[in-house]
């Protein structure tokens, strides 16, 4: 079964940090065979602060967890957290 990250983010307030996160994310995504928004993004019906919903698909739950724990991702994460506030959930399943 596939693994997923569901990221619920506020608007980006630091574009340079977001750009650096994107630069660092590219090789990490390739390493873990991650795909951004592999399907239509979930329909957001209620929110307090969320303005961005991102789904990241991995070949397995193990890959999703390993990616998050990878030191390279932890470095990239510092830029993501400078760019905006967000919540990230990791789960297993199949999204059609």
N, C-alpha and C positions, 0 to 999 in steps of 0.2 A: 504494500500500500504506500502511496506517496505521502510525503511530509510537506507541510506548508508553514509559512509565516503569514500572519495577518497583521499588517501594520496600519494603525489608526493614527494619523498625524494631523497636527495643526498646520496652518499656513507656514511656509518657509519665511523665516525672518532674517536669516544670514545666508545669502545666496552663495558667497564664496565658500563657506563651510559645506553647503550642499553640493557644490561643484567638486570639492575635494573628496567628499564621501563617494560621489559617483565615480571619480577617477580610481579610488582605492577599491571600490566594490567590483568593478569589471573583472579583474583577474580572480577574485574570490568567487564570484558567480560562476565563472568558467570552471574553476577547480571543483566546485560542488554540483555542477550541472543544474544551476538554479535558473528558473525562467520567471521573469516579471509578468504579472497579470496574464497568466496562461489562458484565461477565460475572461468573460466579461466581469468587470469588478462587481462586487456585491452592491446591491442597491441600498444605499444608506437612507434610512427613514427617520431616524432620531439621532440627535447629537447635541453635546454641549459645546465641545471645542473642535471636533474632528472636521477637517475640510479635505483630507486626502485619505483614501482607502487603497492600500496596495496589497496584492496577493503575490507571494513568492512561492513557486512550486519547486520541490526537490524530488529526486527519485525515491527517497525514503524518509521516514521520520528520523532515523539515525543520521542521515546526511544533513537534515535541517538542524538538528541539535549540534552536530559536529561543526557545522559552519558557524553557528552563533558563538560557540566556544573557541573557535580558532583565534589565536593571538592576532593574526592579520585583521580579522573582522573586528576584534575588540579595539584595535587601533582606529579602524574606519568608523566605528560606532561613536567615538568621541566627537567626530565631525558631524555625524547625523544628529547627535544630541545638542550640538551648538546651533544647528540649522533650524530645528523646530522641536516642539514637544511631541512625544509620540508614545503609544503603547504598542507592544509587539507580543503576539500570542503565537505559540508553536503548537501545531496539532497534526494529527494523522487522518487521512481519509481520501476520498475520491471526489473531485469537483468536476461536474459535467459541463 
